[in-house]
């Protein structure tokens, strides 16, 4: 039985490449930051699960743009005021963690600085594709590992708007990896945390409490939506298959152009010949789990 969702002609907002002003670059715990960029056209074109490419200006040694999930879009409030209900979003918010030179330089950005921003990009969690299955389920289960949480806030808001039950399973190495959970509190019924060192929530991988939940509710139907490291996604997909639930995955991969030209982010999928590969940046980042070949290819030794 296949659960693969039909991916047809979906509405995708037009991408824009602009020089965007930094509104705020707020440090969180564990080397994480929330970067607010003033980019009205891109914020209003963004759909859940899409991503942005960020390039730092005035740093010739950091040539490539950095791909980052769009964590949130929101209106810009005047100083000392809150934006009115229904105001159009003007801010693109990126949640990132310092992992190398590029993100270390990003952490130094301050209000008024500028970056080059290409967004929105990619095929995300599009409601016309997954909401029919979500409505036929008893609950939507979001599964996030580390910075993968950044891809799931906008989908959870969309699911909440549809009036559907949902739950978040979120894991990291330590408690410092579990950022952004407060933003989900208005949308999900419960947040289940796990850390590898046991500093918060369940001790071990996030797939442990997920498996316990699936095993304890085998009479119920779920839709799983996951983003995180390859190993976590693979384990989540194996659980979805074992218990017979559809699963969507938002893939992370190294990315050069973000436009489908360099092919650097291609992954193996069901198919033959050229159809056996698809690009995370354009056909993804969101894929039906059963469409992906989860066995990594061996690189021949020379």
C-alpha angles and dihedrals in degrees: 000000000000125000095181109139119232110253108199135149103327131182110258122180119239114262120235132196111211143153101251128200120233109238097176138350104193120190117225129182125297098025094302124138137190110219117197115199125187103232111138099175093048094044091053092047095049121112126192115283097020124126142213134224114224125197123189116227124225093022108106091177091062100062105157126074117243117237112225133173114245102244098187145343121212144160119272113245124211115243110289093005138096120228117254122254112275095019112153116255115255101165127077111203121204123192111205142163128218106252104145146353095298095054091041087059090046089056088062093058114117135189111293094028118118137225133181110252126193111187161203100017139166142021106293138174096311114191097217087062104043108021094079089058092041090054090051090053129080093228142357114234117204114200119193134176121196115309088000086089087080092074096054109056097079093046090050090052089050092050091048090051088055089055096242129145116251141173132196125221109191127179138178142159093262138358089269089068093059101086131150097029093128089065090062096050095092093051111039129059095222138005115213114197130197133179129188092227095042094241090134133015123338116004111239136024121344090241089071096069088037091057091046090053094048092047091050095050104041092144091063131082121231139182112212122208114185141179129173143082119346094252092052092048092049092050091047092050090050090054092047090052093045093053096036103245129139115248135196120197130199105211127215120206140150108279132195110180106003089217103087095255105105096044089212093131098050119138133192115264137169109293143070135263114353089349089066091077132057131181120247090211098056112013085036166346082162116054136168102258095229090055092064124084102226098190106094116230117251114240109227113245114236 
